[in-house]
Amino acid sequence: MLDALSIFNLKDIVAGFHGVTTPSSLALMVFGVAVASFFAAAPGIGGKLLLALFLPYAMTMQPFAFIALIFGAATVGSTATTFTSVLVGVPGGIGSAATILDGYPMAKRGEANRALGAAFFGSLIGAIIGAAAFMISLPFFKPLVLSLGSPEFLMLVLLGLSAVAILGGSQPVKGLISAVVGLSIALIGTDARTGIERFTFGNAYFWDGVSLIITSMGLYAVPEMIDLFRRKTSVAEMEPLKGGQWQGVKDVFTHWWLVVRCSIVGVWVGVMPGLGSSVADWFAYAHAMQTEKNTENFGKGDVRGVIAPESANNAKEGGDLVPTLMFGIPGSSSMALILVGMIGVGITPGTAILTTQAPYMYGIVWTLVIANTMATILAMAFTKQFCKACLVPYYYMIPSVFLFCAIGAYANELDISDLIALVFWSIVGIVMRRYGWPRPPLLIAVVLGPQVQQYLWLSVDRYGMEWLTFPAVIVIGLLIVLMVAYPYFRNWRAGTKSIDMDTKAEIERAQEKGTLVTSGILFVTFTAMIIDALRWPLRASITVYFVAAIGLLLVTIQMAREVIVLRRQALAGTRGIPYTRDENMLEVKAWLWLAALAVGTYFLGFHITFLIYPIAFGWMYGANVRYSAIIGVVAFCLCWLVFDYFSGAVWSNPIDVAIGTWLTDFQGFVIETFKHLTGQDST
């Protein structure tokens, strides 16, 4: 291990600061932060797409200029994603879904300013703590991470998954079942060890598994829009409170110890290779629920439920740097792209960046702090303007959100099947929301599923069952038990009811029959998984047996519970408030509007559908046609910008091909005309 004093070299620290604060580097950093904030505010679009666009140009720059632009753009993505998570209940990215649970209810009651103020300032503090943690970790994390093997990594992943018990709320078995469903979904695709296609139904679309972005938008964005469609109002039920932004900043200071703890959680998630930094927000949220007092308002608009995930989101960027810079192991998918660019400009991870290239390492740390400060100032400056989105009527909001979701979904693989997947996941989200199945555990498990498969197989292949007796495995196993048991023990002692994390309307609805039906469907599904896996070699089927067996056990327990509850209600003559026919019809109509978007893109093409969709929706529900037309024009331009200009989509629909060709020709005509008018050579 390198000597700690040799790592903290003041000359290198100053050189790193100077390198990223020259006028040219600062200008590039400002540009990267501004563009990244815009991309992040568009649900499902930002992140890796922006890095992919920047990298070809950034790799021609000097190392410090590269650091200022790329790290400036990459490390602020979790800041602006908060806008949509809070204002419209749509995850701006896969790392901002947990913020919806309390941020969106705050927006609905007019506290959007407060939620955003707390989120942005908490993000800044988290980023600073993340950078400091990276500096402090330099002498210690290398031997720690290198000492862990597959059994220890498996237990760490299970430690993260153990948080789903508390997110299951008053019915923890439902939370665990949701997690098992997520692990089952993660099994879809080509098995890396045997090449066997698992649950792909012979469709090449499923070879690489499911998209987490599409899954998150379907589970959260569409159900919230359906709720808005049912209410037929704006998101907020009152004007956003004046001065609420600074109240949010005060909340961060009030709950400073929560910020510190959740930032450490974010750093821990970022440090562990393979854990998946996209779950840092969920881990921090679960930690807050497990350790904070008076948590009965979590999921209903508690500002602590905003502070916790946002602090962890930006702190994880500092944790991501540890495996990326020390070992050349990307801490996230974004860091994988950045690693390619770093090597391209001559920055070498490992021993070199810790010694001879140390100024570059400190330049990255300084960029992390400066860029997040810029992003926070920029976001807070525009908070008041963005909060007006809470007051936009539903007939403008719903088609806009659906179109954003379509853009984010199709940008995944540029395949029309992406939109079909969005519709499917929206149905799953609607059913889960309606019948009280917690959605966070499913998302967490989808992220961590590949790691569970890999580490379980490696542990069994290398050590048989002996790995269960390893001291580290036993210690982490005890921590898992304590993590799950402590909140329930605390509630039992206090005589309070366990937290209910269902974010639907607070009135008690009739759920038992629907839950019993969905449980029965899951029972059949888990059974079919085992039967299907019997045809495969043990290498490919061992994880299927593990997941499906646990699923069958939990579903059986849940079905027995529902039968008992139904019998008690029948004897007592009590039942929850049933869903009315009008509510059911509104739900179906909203879903059909989403399905119409997918059908329209298939038959009419993206460009035409994006143009007329908001006009048709607005006309049907009494909107001003002129404003709806403006939304359509903006959606048309976004379609061209994202797919024709940036992604270079190869259209299959002849209408899209014709419009895309025309737009390209028109773009060339405008450029040539500009050159002619300015006297430039057209070549």
C-alpha positions as CSV (number, residue, x, y, z in Angstrom):
1,M,0.0,0.0,0.0
2,L,1.3,3.5,-0.8
3,D,2.3,5.6,2.1
4,A,-0.5,7.9,3.1
5,L,1.8,11.0,3.3
6,S,3.1,10.4,-0.2
7,I,-0.4,10.5,-1.6
8,F,-1.5,13.8,-0.1
9,N,1.1,16.0,-1.9
10,L,0.3,19.7,-1.6
11,K,2.1,20.5,-4.9
12,D,0.0,18.0,-6.8
13,I,-3.2,19.2,-5.2
14,V,-2.4,22.8,-6.2
15,A,-1.4,21.7,-9.7
16,G,-4.7,19.9,-10.1
17,F,-6.7,22.9,-9.0
18,H,-4.8,25.2,-11.4
19,G,-5.3,22.8,-14.3
20,V,-9.1,22.8,-14.1
21,T,-9.5,26.5,-13.2
22,T,-7.7,28.1,-16.2
23,P,-10.1,30.2,-18.3
24,S,-10.3,27.6,-21.1
25,S,-10.9,24.7,-18.7
26,L,-13.5,26.7,-16.7
27,A,-15.3,27.6,-19.9
28,L,-15.5,23.9,-20.9
29,M,-16.7,23.0,-17.5
30,V,-19.5,25.6,-17.6
31,F,-20.5,24.3,-21.0
32,G,-20.5,20.7,-19.9
33,V,-22.5,21.5,-16.7
34,A,-25.1,23.6,-18.6
35,V,-25.6,21.0,-21.4
36,A,-25.6,18.1,-18.9
37,S,-28.3,19.8,-16.8
38,F,-30.5,20.3,-19.9
39,F,-30.1,16.7,-20.9
40,A,-30.7,15.4,-17.3
41,A,-33.9,17.4,-17.0
42,A,-35.3,15.5,-20.0
43,P,-36.5,12.1,-18.6
44,G,-34.6,9.1,-19.9
45,I,-32.5,11.0,-22.4
46,G,-29.4,12.2,-20.6
47,G,-26.4,10.5,-19.1
48,K,-24.6,8.1,-21.4
49,L,-26.0,9.7,-24.6
50,L,-24.4,13.0,-23.7
51,L,-21.1,11.4,-22.9
52,A,-21.1,9.4,-26.1
53,L,-21.6,12.7,-28.0
54,F,-18.9,14.5,-26.1
55,L,-16.2,11.9,-26.1
56,P,-15.0,12.0,-29.7
57,Y,-14.3,15.7,-29.4
58,A,-13.0,15.5,-25.8
59,M,-10.4,12.8,-26.7
60,T,-8.6,15.4,-28.9
61,M,-8.1,17.7,-25.9
62,Q,-5.3,18.1,-23.4
63,P,-5.9,16.0,-20.2
64,F,-7.1,18.9,-17.9
65,A,-9.4,20.2,-20.6
66,F,-10.8,16.7,-21.0
67,I,-11.3,16.4,-17.2
68,A,-13.1,19.8,-17.0
69,L,-15.5,19.0,-19.8
70,I,-16.2,15.2,-19.3
71,F,-16.2,15.0,-15.5
72,G,-18.0,18.4,-15.4
73,A,-20.8,16.9,-17.5
74,A,-20.8,13.4,-16.0
75,T,-20.8,14.3,-12.3
76,V,-23.8,16.7,-12.3
77,G,-26.3,14.4,-14.0
78,S,-28.0,13.5,-10.7
79,T,-28.8,17.1,-9.9
80,A,-31.1,18.3,-12.7
81,T,-32.9,14.9,-12.9
82,T,-34.6,16.0,-9.7
83,F,-36.8,18.5,-11.6
84,T,-39.0,15.9,-13.2
85,S,-38.9,13.5,-10.3
86,V,-40.4,16.2,-8.0
87,L,-42.6,18.2,-10.4
88,V,-44.3,15.5,-12.4
89,G,-43.4,12.2,-10.8
90,V,-41.3,11.0,-13.7
91,P,-37.8,9.6,-12.9
92,G,-35.3,11.8,-14.8
93,G,-32.8,9.0,-14.6
94,I,-32.5,5.6,-13.0
95,G,-30.8,7.2,-10.0
96,S,-33.6,9.6,-9.2
97,A,-36.6,7.3,-8.8
98,A,-36.5,7.3,-5.0
99,T,-36.9,11.0,-4.9
100,I,-40.4,10.6,-6.3
101,L,-41.7,8.9,-3.2
102,D,-41.7,12.1,-1.2
103,G,-40.8,14.8,-3.7
104,Y,-43.9,14.3,-5.8
105,P,-46.4,14.3,-2.9
106,M,-44.7,17.6,-1.7
107,A,-45.2,19.1,-5.2
108,K,-48.9,18.0,-5.2
109,R,-49.5,20.0,-2.0
110,G,-47.7,23.1,-3.2
111,E,-44.3,22.5,-1.7
112,A,-42.3,22.0,-4.9
113,N,-40.0,24.9,-4.1
114,R,-39.1,23.4,-0.8
115,A,-38.5,19.9,-2.1
116,L,-36.2,21.2,-4.9
117,G,-34.3,23.5,-2.6
118,A,-33.7,20.6,-0.2
119,A,-32.7,18.3,-3.1
120,F,-30.3,20.6,-4.7
121,F,-28.5,21.8,-1.6
122,G,-28.4,18.2,-0.3
123,S,-26.9,17.1,-3.6
124,L,-24.2,19.7,-3.2
125,I,-23.3,18.7,0.3
126,G,-23.3,15.1,-0.8
127,A,-20.9,15.8,-3.7
128,I,-18.5,17.6,-1.3
129,I,-18.6,14.7,1.1
130,G,-18.1,12.3,-1.8
131,A,-15.0,14.1,-2.9
132,A,-13.7,14.3,0.6
133,A,-14.4,10.6,1.1
134,F,-12.4,9.8,-2.1
135,M,-9.4,11.7,-0.8
136,I,-9.6,10.0,2.6
137,S,-10.0,6.6,1.1
138,L,-6.9,6.6,-1.0
139,P,-4.6,4.9,1.5
140,F,-7.2,2.4,2.8
141,F,-9.7,1.2,0.1
142,K,-7.2,-0.5,-2.2
143,P,-6.3,-3.4,0.2
144,L,-9.9,-3.6,1.4
145,V,-11.5,-4.0,-2.0
146,L,-8.8,-6.4,-3.2
147,S,-9.3,-8.6,-0.2
148,L,-12.9,-9.3,-1.0
149,G,-13.9,-12.4,-3.0
150,S,-17.1,-13.5,-4.7
151,P,-18.8,-14.8,-1.5
152,E,-18.2,-11.4,0.2
153,F,-19.4,-9.5,-2.8
154,L,-22.5,-11.7,-2.9
155,M,-23.3,-11.0,0.7
156,L,-22.8,-7.3,0.2
157,V,-25.3,-7.3,-2.7
158,L,-27.7,-9.3,-0.4
159,L,-27.1,-6.7,2.3
160,G,-28.3,-4.1,-0.2
161,L,-31.3,-6.2,-1.2
162,S,-32.2,-6.6,2.5
163,A,-33.4,-3.0,2.4
164,V,-36.5,-4.2,0.5
165,A,-38.0,-5.6,3.7
166,I,-38.5,-2.1,5.1
167,L,-39.6,-0.7,1.8
168,G,-42.4,-3.3,1.8
169,G,-43.9,-1.3,4.6
170,S,-46.8,-2.7,6.6
171,Q,-46.7,-5.9,4.4
172,P,-43.0,-6.8,4.2
173,V,-43.8,-10.1,2.4
174,K,-45.1,-8.1,-0.5
175,G,-41.8,-6.2,-0.6
176,L,-39.8,-9.4,-0.7
177,I,-42.0,-10.8,-3.4
178,S,-41.5,-7.6,-5.5
179,A,-37.8,-8.1,-5.0
180,V,-38.0,-11.7,-6.2
181,V,-40.0,-10.6,-9.2
182,G,-37.2,-8.1,-10.0
183,L,-34.6,-10.8,-9.7
184,S,-36.7,-13.0,-12.0
185,I,-36.8,-10.2,-14.6
186,A,-33.0,-9.8,-14.3
187,L,-32.7,-13.5,-15.4
188,I,-34.2,-12.6,-18.9
189,G,-31.5,-12.6,-21.6
190,T,-28.5,-14.7,-22.7
191,D,-26.7,-16.4,-19.9
192,A,-23.1,-15.3,-20.0
193,R,-21.7,-18.6,-18.8
194,T,-23.5,-21.0,-21.1
195,G,-24.9,-18.9,-24.0
196,I,-28.4,-20.3,-23.3
197,E,-31.3,-17.9,-23.9
198,R,-33.4,-17.7,-20.7
199,F,-37.0,-16.6,-21.0
200,T,-36.4,-14.7,-24.3
201,F,-39.4,-16.4,-26.1
202,G,-37.2,-16.6,-29.2
203,N,-37.1,-12.8,-29.6
204,A,-33.7,-11.2,-30.2
205,Y,-34.9,-8.0,-28.3
206,F,-34.5,-9.9,-25.0
207,W,-31.0,-11.2,-25.6
208,D,-29.4,-8.3,-23.6
209,G,-32.1,-8.4,-20.9
210,V,-34.5,-5.6,-20.0
211,S,-33.8,-1.8,-20.0
212,L,-33.8,-0.3,-16.5
213,I,-34.7,3.1,-17.9
214,I,-37.8,1.8,-19.7
215,T,-38.7,-0.2,-16.6
216,S,-38.5,2.8,-14.3
217,M,-40.5,5.1,-16.5
218,G,-43.2,2.4,-17.0
219,L,-43.4,1.7,-13.2
220,Y,-43.5,5.3,-12.1
221,A,-44.2,7.9,-14.8
222,V,-47.3,6.3,-16.4
223,P,-49.1,5.4,-13.1
224,E,-48.6,8.9,-11.9
225,M,-50.0,10.4,-15.1
226,I,-53.0,8.0,-14.8
227,D,-53.6,9.3,-11.4
228,L,-53.5,12.8,-12.8
229,F,-55.9,11.8,-15.6
230,R,-58.3,10.5,-12.9
231,R,-58.2,13.7,-11.0
232,K,-58.2,15.9,-14.2
233,T,-56.4,18.8,-12.5
234,S,-52.8,20.1,-12.4
235,V,-50.1,18.3,-10.4
236,A,-50.2,20.8,-7.6
237,E,-53.4,21.4,-5.7
238,M,-52.3,24.9,-4.8
239,E,-49.7,27.5,-5.8
240,P,-46.1,26.6,-4.8
241,L,-45.3,28.3,-1.5
242,K,-43.3,31.5,-1.7
243,G,-39.8,31.3,-0.3
244,G,-40.1,27.5,0.0
245,Q,-36.7,27.0,-1.7
246,W,-34.8,28.5,1.2
247,Q,-36.9,26.5,3.6
248,G,-35.6,23.4,1.8
249,V,-32.0,24.7,2.3
250,K,-32.8,25.1,6.0
251,D,-34.1,21.6,6.1
252,V,-30.8,20.3,4.9
253,F,-29.0,22.1,7.8
254,T,-31.7,20.8,10.3
255,H,-31.1,17.2,9.2
256,W,-27.4,17.5,8.7
257,W,-26.6,14.2,10.3
258,L,-29.0,12.5,7.9
259,V,-27.1,14.1,5.0
260,V,-23.8,12.9,6.3
261,R,-25.0,9.3,6.8
262,C,-26.7,9.1,3.4
263,S,-23.7,10.6,1.7
264,I,-21.6,7.8,3.3
265,V,-24.1,5.3,2.0
266,G,-23.7,6.8,-1.5
267,V,-19.9,6.6,-1.3
268,W,-20.1,2.9,-0.2
269,V,-22.4,2.0,-3.1
270,G,-20.1,3.8,-5.5
271,V,-17.0,2.1,-4.2
272,M,-18.2,-1.4,-4.5
273,P,-17.7,-2.7,-8.1
274,G,-20.8,-4.3,-9.5
275,L,-23.2,-3.0,-6.8
276,G,-24.7,-0.6,-9.3
277,S,-24.6,3.1,-8.5
278,S,-28.2,3.4,-9.7
279,V,-29.4,1.9,-6.4
280,A,-27.6,4.4,-4.2
281,D,-30.8,6.5,-3.8
282,W,-32.8,3.5,-2.7
283,F,-30.2,2.3,-0.2
284,A,-30.1,5.8,1.3
285,Y,-33.9,6.1,1.4
286,A,-34.1,2.7,3.1
287,H,-31.4,3.8,5.6
288,A,-33.3,6.9,6.4
289,M,-36.5,4.9,7.1
290,Q,-34.7,2.5,9.3
291,T,-32.8,5.0,11.4
292,E,-34.9,8.2,11.6
293,K,-37.6,8.8,14.2
294,N,-41.3,9.6,13.4
295,T,-41.2,8.0,9.9
296,E,-44.9,7.7,9.5
297,N,-45.0,10.4,6.8
298,F,-42.4,8.8,4.6
299,G,-43.9,8.3,1.2
300,K,-46.5,11.0,1.8
301,G,-44.3,14.1,1.4
302,D,-41.6,14.1,4.1
303,V,-38.7,16.3,3.2
304,R,-36.3,13.8,4.7
305,G,-37.4,11.4,2.0
306,V,-36.0,13.9,-0.5
307,I,-32.8,14.8,1.3
308,A,-31.7,11.2,1.8
309,P,-31.6,10.0,-1.8
310,E,-30.4,13.2,-3.2
311,S,-27.4,13.4,-0.8
312,A,-26.4,9.8,-1.8
313,N,-26.8,10.4,-5.5
314,N,-24.0,12.9,-5.8
315,A,-21.9,11.4,-3.1
316,K,-21.7,8.2,-5.1
317,E,-19.8,10.0,-7.8
318,G,-16.9,10.3,-5.4
319,G,-17.2,6.6,-4.5
320,D,-17.3,5.7,-8.3
321,L,-13.8,7.3,-8.6
322,V,-12.3,4.7,-6.2
323,P,-12.6,1.6,-8.4
324,T,-12.3,3.6,-11.6
325,L,-9.0,5.4,-10.8
326,M,-7.4,2.9,-8.5
327,F,-8.0,-0.3,-10.4
328,G,-9.3,0.7,-13.8
329,I,-12.7,-1.0,-12.9
330,P,-15.6,1.3,-13.9
331,G,-17.8,2.0,-10.9
332,S,-20.8,2.6,-13.2
333,S,-21.8,2.5,-16.9
334,S,-21.0,6.2,-17.3
335,M,-17.6,5.7,-15.7
336,A,-16.9,2.9,-18.3
337,L,-17.3,5.5,-21.1
338,I,-15.1,8.0,-19.2
339,L,-12.4,5.4,-18.6
340,V,-12.1,4.9,-22.4
341,G,-11.7,8.6,-22.9
342,M,-9.2,8.9,-20.0
343,I,-6.9,6.3,-21.6
344,G,-7.3,8.0,-24.9
345,V,-5.9,11.3,-23.6
346,G,-3.1,9.6,-21.7
347,I,-4.5,9.3,-18.2
348,T,-3.7,5.9,-16.8
349,P,-5.7,4.4,-13.9
350,G,-3.8,2.5,-11.2
351,T,-0.3,3.2,-9.9
352,A,0.4,6.0,-12.5
353,I,-2.5,8.2,-11.5
354,L,-1.6,7.8,-7.8
355,T,2.0,8.8,-8.4
356,T,3.3,10.5,-11.6
357,Q,-0.1,11.6,-12.8
358,A,-1.5,12.6,-9.4
359,P,-2.3,16.2,-10.5
360,Y,-4.9,14.7,-12.9
361,M,-6.5,12.8,-10.1
362,Y,-6.8,15.9,-7.9
363,G,-8.1,17.8,-10.9
364,I,-10.9,15.3,-11.1
365,V,-11.7,15.8,-7.4
366,W,-11.7,19.6,-7.8
367,T,-13.9,19.3,-10.8
368,L,-16.4,17.1,-8.8
369,V,-16.7,19.9,-6.3
370,I,-16.7,22.9,-8.6
371,A,-19.0,21.4,-11.2
372,N,-21.6,20.4,-8.6
373,T,-21.5,23.9,-7.1
374,M,-22.2,25.3,-10.6
375,A,-25.0,22.8,-11.2
376,T,-26.6,23.6,-7.8
377,I,-26.5,27.4,-8.5
378,L,-27.9,26.9,-12.0
379,A,-30.7,24.6,-10.8
380,M,-31.7,26.8,-7.9
381,A,-31.8,29.9,-10.2
382,F,-34.4,28.2,-12.4
383,T,-36.4,26.5,-9.7
384,K,-39.2,29.0,-9.7
385,Q,-39.6,28.8,-13.4
386,F,-39.7,25.0,-13.4
387,C,-42.1,24.9,-10.5
388,K,-44.7,26.5,-12.8
389,A,-44.9,23.0,-14.4
390,C,-46.9,21.9,-11.3
391,L,-49.7,24.3,-12.4
392,V,-49.9,23.1,-16.0
393,P,-53.4,21.5,-16.7
394,Y,-53.5,17.7,-17.2
395,Y,-54.4,18.0,-20.9
396,Y,-51.0,19.6,-21.6
397,M,-49.0,17.7,-19.0
398,I,-50.0,14.1,-19.8
399,P,-49.2,14.1,-23.5
400,S,-46.0,15.9,-22.8
401,V,-44.9,13.3,-20.3
402,F,-45.9,10.4,-22.5
403,L,-43.9,11.9,-25.4
404,F,-40.8,12.4,-23.2
405,C,-41.2,8.8,-22.0
406,A,-41.4,7.6,-25.7
407,I,-38.2,9.5,-26.6
408,G,-36.4,8.1,-23.6
409,A,-37.6,4.6,-24.3
410,Y,-36.8,4.6,-28.0
411,A,-33.4,6.1,-27.4
412,N,-32.5,2.9,-25.5
413,E,-32.0,0.6,-28.5
414,L,-33.7,2.5,-31.4
415,D,-36.1,-0.4,-31.7
416,I,-39.9,-0.1,-31.9
417,S,-40.0,-2.9,-29.3
418,D,-38.8,-0.3,-26.8
419,L,-42.2,1.4,-27.0
420,I,-44.0,-1.9,-26.6
421,A,-41.9,-2.6,-23.5
422,L,-42.9,0.9,-22.2
423,V,-46.6,0.0,-22.6
424,F,-46.1,-3.4,-20.9
425,W,-44.2,-1.9,-17.9
426,S,-46.9,0.8,-17.6
427,I,-49.5,-2.0,-17.1
428,V,-47.2,-3.6,-14.5
429,G,-46.9,-0.3,-12.7
430,I,-50.6,0.3,-12.8
431,V,-51.3,-3.1,-11.3
432,M,-48.6,-2.8,-8.6
433,R,-49.8,0.7,-7.6
434,R,-53.5,-0.4,-7.6
435,Y,-53.0,-3.5,-5.4
436,G,-50.4,-2.2,-3.0
437,W,-47.3,-4.0,-4.4
438,P,-44.3,-1.8,-3.6
439,R,-42.4,-0.9,-6.7
440,P,-39.0,0.2,-5.3
441,P,-37.9,-3.4,-4.4
442,L,-38.5,-4.5,-7.9
443,L,-36.3,-1.8,-9.4
444,I,-33.6,-2.5,-6.9
445,A,-33.6,-6.2,-7.7
446,V,-33.5,-5.7,-11.4
447,V,-30.3,-3.6,-11.0
448,L,-28.7,-6.1,-8.6
449,G,-29.9,-9.2,-10.3
450,P,-26.9,-9.7,-12.6
451,Q,-24.5,-9.3,-9.6
452,V,-26.5,-11.9,-7.6
453,Q,-26.3,-14.4,-10.5
454,Q,-22.5,-13.8,-11.1
455,Y,-21.4,-13.9,-7.4
456,L,-23.7,-16.9,-6.5
457,W,-22.4,-19.0,-9.4
458,L,-18.7,-18.0,-8.7
459,S,-19.1,-18.8,-5.0
460,V,-20.6,-22.2,-5.6
461,D,-18.3,-23.1,-8.5
462,R,-15.1,-22.2,-6.5
463,Y,-16.0,-23.2,-2.9
464,G,-19.1,-25.4,-3.1
465,M,-21.1,-24.7,0.1
466,E,-18.0,-24.1,2.2
467,W,-18.2,-20.3,1.5
468,L,-21.2,-20.1,3.9
469,T,-18.7,-20.7,6.7
470,F,-16.3,-17.8,5.8
471,P,-16.0,-15.3,8.7
472,A,-16.8,-12.3,6.5
473,V,-19.9,-14.0,5.1
474,I,-21.1,-14.8,8.6
475,V,-20.5,-11.2,9.8
476,I,-22.3,-9.7,6.8
477,G,-25.1,-12.2,7.2
478,L,-25.6,-11.0,10.8
479,L,-25.7,-7.4,9.6
480,I,-28.4,-8.4,7.2
481,V,-30.5,-9.9,10.0
482,L,-30.0,-6.8,12.1
483,M,-30.8,-4.4,9.3
484,V,-34.1,-6.1,8.6
485,A,-35.1,-6.7,12.2
486,Y,-34.2,-3.4,13.8
487,P,-37.0,-1.2,12.4
488,Y,-39.6,-3.8,13.4
489,F,-38.2,-4.2,16.9
490,R,-38.1,-0.4,17.2
491,N,-41.8,-0.1,16.1
492,W,-42.8,-2.9,18.4
493,R,-41.2,-1.2,21.4
494,A,-42.7,2.1,20.5
495,G,-46.1,0.5,19.9
496,T,-46.4,2.1,16.4
497,K,-47.6,0.5,13.2
498,S,-45.0,-0.3,10.5
499,I,-44.6,2.2,7.7
500,D,-46.8,1.9,4.7
501,M,-44.8,2.7,1.6
502,D,-47.7,2.5,-0.9
503,T,-47.9,5.9,-2.5
504,K,-51.4,5.6,-3.9
505,A,-54.3,7.6,-2.4
506,E,-54.3,7.4,1.4
507,I,-57.9,6.1,1.7
508,E,-58.2,2.4,2.2
509,R,-59.2,0.6,-1.0
510,A,-60.4,-2.9,-1.6
511,Q,-57.2,-4.7,-2.6
512,E,-57.4,-8.3,-1.3
513,K,-59.1,-10.0,-4.3
514,G,-56.8,-8.3,-6.8
515,T,-53.8,-9.1,-4.7
516,L,-54.9,-12.7,-4.5
517,V,-55.3,-12.9,-8.3
518,T,-51.9,-11.4,-8.9
519,S,-50.3,-13.7,-6.3
520,G,-51.8,-16.6,-8.1
521,I,-50.4,-15.4,-11.4
522,L,-46.9,-15.1,-9.8
523,F,-47.3,-18.6,-8.4
524,V,-47.9,-20.0,-11.8
525,T,-45.0,-17.9,-13.2
526,F,-42.5,-19.2,-10.7
527,T,-43.6,-22.7,-11.3
528,A,-43.2,-22.3,-15.0
529,M,-39.7,-20.9,-14.5
530,I,-38.6,-24.0,-12.7
531,I,-40.1,-26.3,-15.3
532,D,-38.5,-24.4,-18.1
533,A,-35.1,-24.4,-16.3
534,L,-35.1,-28.2,-16.1
535,R,-34.0,-28.4,-19.7
536,W,-30.8,-26.4,-19.1
537,P,-27.5,-27.4,-17.5
538,L,-27.0,-26.6,-13.9
539,R,-24.8,-23.6,-14.6
540,A,-27.6,-21.8,-16.3
541,S,-30.5,-23.0,-14.1
542,I,-29.0,-22.8,-10.5
543,T,-30.0,-19.1,-10.1
544,V,-33.4,-19.8,-11.6
545,Y,-34.0,-22.5,-9.0
546,F,-32.8,-20.2,-6.2
547,V,-35.0,-17.3,-7.2
548,A,-38.1,-19.2,-8.1
549,A,-38.1,-21.4,-5.0
550,I,-37.9,-18.3,-2.8
551,G,-40.7,-16.7,-4.8
552,L,-43.0,-19.8,-4.5
553,L,-42.5,-19.8,-0.7
554,L,-43.2,-16.1,-0.3
555,V,-46.2,-16.1,-2.7
556,T,-47.7,-19.1,-0.8
557,I,-47.4,-17.1,2.5
558,Q,-49.0,-14.0,0.9
559,M,-51.9,-16.0,-0.7
560,A,-52.7,-17.6,2.7
561,R,-52.7,-14.2,4.3
562,E,-55.1,-12.8,1.7
563,V,-57.5,-15.7,2.1
564,I,-57.5,-15.2,5.9
565,V,-58.1,-11.5,5.5
566,L,-61.0,-12.0,3.0
567,R,-62.7,-14.5,5.4
568,R,-62.4,-12.1,8.3
569,Q,-63.8,-9.3,6.3
570,A,-66.7,-11.5,5.2
571,L,-67.5,-12.5,8.8
572,A,-67.2,-8.9,10.0
573,G,-69.1,-7.4,7.0
574,T,-66.3,-4.9,6.4
575,R,-64.4,-4.3,3.2
576,G,-62.3,-1.5,1.7
577,I,-63.8,1.0,-0.6
578,P,-64.1,-0.6,-4.0
579,Y,-62.9,1.0,-7.2
580,T,-65.9,2.5,-9.1
581,R,-66.7,1.9,-12.7
582,D,-65.8,5.5,-13.6
583,E,-62.4,5.1,-12.0
584,N,-61.8,1.8,-13.9
585,M,-62.8,3.4,-17.2
586,L,-60.5,6.4,-16.7
587,E,-57.6,4.1,-16.0
588,V,-58.3,2.2,-19.2
589,K,-58.7,5.4,-21.2
590,A,-55.3,6.7,-20.0
591,W,-53.6,3.5,-20.8
592,L,-55.1,3.4,-24.2
593,W,-53.7,6.9,-24.9
594,L,-50.3,5.5,-24.2
595,A,-50.9,2.5,-26.4
596,A,-52.1,4.9,-29.1
597,L,-48.7,6.6,-29.0
598,A,-47.0,3.3,-29.7
599,V,-49.4,2.4,-32.4
600,G,-49.1,5.8,-34.1
601,T,-45.3,5.6,-34.2
602,Y,-45.5,2.2,-35.9
603,F,-48.0,3.2,-38.6
604,L,-47.5,7.0,-39.0
605,G,-43.9,7.3,-37.9
606,F,-42.4,9.2,-35.0
607,H,-42.3,12.7,-36.6
608,I,-46.0,12.8,-37.5
609,T,-47.2,11.1,-34.4
610,F,-45.2,13.4,-32.1
611,L,-46.7,16.4,-34.0
612,I,-50.3,15.4,-33.9
613,Y,-50.5,13.5,-30.6
614,P,-50.7,16.4,-28.1
615,I,-53.1,18.2,-30.5
616,A,-55.5,15.2,-30.5
617,F,-55.3,14.8,-26.8
618,G,-55.9,18.5,-26.1
619,W,-58.8,18.6,-28.6
620,M,-60.4,15.6,-26.9
621,Y,-60.3,17.2,-23.4
622,G,-60.9,20.9,-24.1
623,A,-57.4,22.3,-24.3
624,N,-56.4,25.4,-26.3
625,V,-55.5,24.0,-29.7
626,R,-52.8,26.6,-30.2
627,Y,-51.0,25.6,-27.0
628,S,-51.3,21.9,-27.9
629,A,-49.9,22.6,-31.3
630,I,-46.9,24.3,-29.7
631,I,-46.3,21.2,-27.6
632,G,-46.5,19.1,-30.8
633,V,-44.0,21.3,-32.6
634,V,-41.6,21.1,-29.7
635,A,-42.0,17.3,-29.6
636,F,-41.3,17.2,-33.4
637,C,-38.1,19.2,-32.9
638,L,-37.0,17.0,-30.0
639,C,-37.6,13.9,-32.1
640,W,-35.4,15.3,-34.9
641,L,-32.7,16.5,-32.4
642,V,-32.4,13.3,-30.5
643,F,-32.9,10.7,-33.2
644,D,-32.0,12.3,-36.5
645,Y,-29.2,14.7,-35.4
646,F,-27.6,13.0,-32.4
647,S,-28.4,9.3,-32.6
648,G,-28.5,8.9,-36.4
649,A,-31.5,6.6,-36.1
650,V,-32.1,4.3,-39.1
651,W,-35.8,4.6,-39.6
652,S,-37.9,1.7,-40.7
653,N,-41.1,3.6,-41.4
654,P,-41.0,5.2,-44.9
655,I,-42.7,8.4,-43.6
656,D,-39.9,8.8,-41.0
657,V,-37.3,8.2,-43.7
658,A,-38.8,10.8,-46.0
659,I,-39.1,13.4,-43.2
660,G,-35.7,12.7,-41.9
661,T,-34.1,13.1,-45.3
662,W,-36.0,16.3,-45.8
663,L,-34.8,17.7,-42.5
664,T,-31.2,16.8,-43.3
665,D,-31.5,18.5,-46.7
666,F,-33.1,21.5,-45.0
667,Q,-30.3,21.6,-42.4
668,G,-27.7,21.5,-45.2
669,F,-29.5,24.3,-47.1
670,V,-29.5,26.5,-43.9
671,I,-25.8,25.9,-43.3
672,E,-24.8,26.7,-46.9
673,T,-27.0,29.8,-46.9
674,F,-25.4,31.0,-43.7
675,K,-21.9,30.5,-45.2
676,H,-22.9,32.3,-48.3
677,L,-24.3,35.3,-46.4
678,T,-21.2,35.5,-44.2
679,G,-18.8,35.2,-47.1
680,Q,-17.4,31.8,-46.1
681,D,-16.2,29.2,-48.6
682,S,-19.0,26.7,-49.0
683,T,-16.4,23.9,-48.9
